[in-house]
Amino acid sequence: MYCPRSEVGVRCRLSCDNCNENPPTPTTSAPTPTQPTPTPPTGSCEDNSAHTFVLDNGTTQDCAWLTKNKKKSAARIEMYCPRSEAG
């Protein structure tokens, strides 16, 4: 089972369908990219075009990869974007 990565949800807000008023904050336990990337301002719902993240297989991808393949986008979003907590 894969753990969602909070930095992906914050920096890929549009692709992760994470356009709420209060975007999640990355946790310190999540892997971080090699170079820090700025978080879009609150209220802005867009992907950070400079953000990349490393997949479990070692490949580096950007936010667009999450939704690039419509047949795989739901699985990719579930795997790499944070899940909202029920309640």
Protein Blocks (a to p, Z undefined) as FASTA:
>chain_A
ZZddfklmmmmmmmnopacfbdcdddfkbccdfbdcddddehiacddfkbccddfkopac
dfklmmmpmmlmmmmmmmmpccddeZZ
